[in-house]
Amino acid sequence: MRVYIISAYGLSSRDIGSESDPYLVVSLGDKVYSDRDNYQNDEPNPDFYKTFEFDATFPGCPMLSVKVMDYDDLFGDDLVGETKVDLEDRFFSPEWQTLKYKPIEYRQIYHSSSTCD
């Protein structure tokens, strides 16, 4: 399975006095990709253009997790937000299976401190 992450926009700041320095952490089960070395300095609207590949078995595939993190050299990195994708639900969906071209998907990311669920 391939995951393409193109961009993000309107990211909240986790830094004092500047914008976040975002990077991605993408995981499926025990496999985790961290793109920390490629953080983007003071960027609320980063263009990532990244591809991540995973092995997935259906049924029984775990949730795909996409986290946007804020790089911080001194005090430790902070979570900007996260989204989870139920790949199994999608794989077995008749509507999804009939789509010849899968659409680009826009997803909200959430943080536990937010008031949104």
C-alpha positions in Angstrom: 0.0 0.0 0.0 1.2 3.5 -0.8 0.4 6.7 1.0 0.9 10.0 -0.7 0.9 13.1 1.4 1.0 16.3 -0.6 0.5 19.3 1.7 -1.0 20.8 4.8 -2.4 24.2 5.4 -3.4 26.4 8.4 -1.3 24.4 10.9 -1.5 25.7 14.4 1.7 27.0 16.0 3.3 24.9 18.8 6.2 27.4 19.1 6.3 30.6 21.1 6.7 33.6 18.8 6.9 31.7 15.5 5.2 29.2 13.4 5.6 25.5 13.8 8.4 23.6 12.1 6.3 20.7 10.7 7.4 17.2 9.7 5.5 13.9 9.2 5.4 10.7 11.2 3.4 8.0 9.3 2.7 4.5 10.8 0.9 1.3 10.1 1.2 -1.3 12.8 4.8 -1.7 13.8 6.2 0.2 10.8 6.9 3.8 11.4 8.3 6.4 9.0 9.6 9.6 10.6 10.6 12.5 8.3 12.1 14.5 11.1 15.3 15.3 9.2 13.2 17.2 6.6 11.2 19.5 8.9 10.2 22.8 7.4 11.2 25.9 9.4 8.4 28.3 10.4 5.9 26.9 7.9 2.1 26.9 8.6 1.3 25.7 5.0 4.0 23.0 4.2 4.3 21.2 0.9 5.4 17.7 1.8 5.2 15.7 -1.5 6.1 12.4 0.3 5.3 8.8 -0.5 5.3 6.0 2.2 4.9 2.3 1.5 3.6 -0.4 3.8 2.6 -4.0 3.6 -1.0 -4.5 4.6 -3.1 -7.7 5.0 -6.9 -7.7 4.8 -8.8 -8.5 7.0 -7.0 -7.4 10.1 -5.1 -4.4 8.9 -4.4 -1.8 11.6 -5.3 1.9 11.3 -3.0 4.1 9.3 -1.8 7.0 11.5 -0.6 10.3 10.0 0.9 12.8 12.5 2.2 16.3 11.9 4.9 17.1 14.4 6.6 20.3 15.3 10.4 20.0 15.3 12.1 21.5 18.4 15.8 21.2 19.0 15.8 22.3 22.6 12.5 21.2 24.3 11.4 18.2 22.4 9.0 17.9 19.5 5.3 18.5 19.9 2.3 17.0 18.2 0.5 19.5 15.9 -2.2 17.1 15.0 -3.1 13.5 13.9 -5.5 11.7 11.7 -6.3 8.0 11.4 -7.5 6.1 8.4 -9.4 2.8 8.6 -7.9 1.0 5.6 -9.9 -2.1 6.1 -13.2 -0.3 6.0 -12.1 1.4 2.8 -10.8 -1.9 1.2 -14.1 -3.7 1.8 -16.3 -0.8 0.8 -18.1 -1.5 -2.5 -18.2 2.2 -3.3 -14.4 2.6 -2.9 -13.7 -0.6 -5.0 -15.8 0.7 -7.9 -13.8 4.0 -8.2 -11.5 3.6 -11.1 -9.5 6.7 -10.0 -9.2 7.2 -6.3 -9.8 10.8 -5.3 -7.4 13.1 -3.5 -8.6 13.2 0.1 -8.6 16.1 2.4 -8.5 15.3 6.1 -8.6 17.2 9.4 -5.9 16.6 11.9 -6.7 16.7 15.6 -4.9 17.3 18.8 -6.1 16.1 22.2 -6.1 19.7 23.4 -8.6 20.8 20.8 -12.3 21.2 21.4 -13.2 19.3 18.3 -13.8 15.5 18.1 
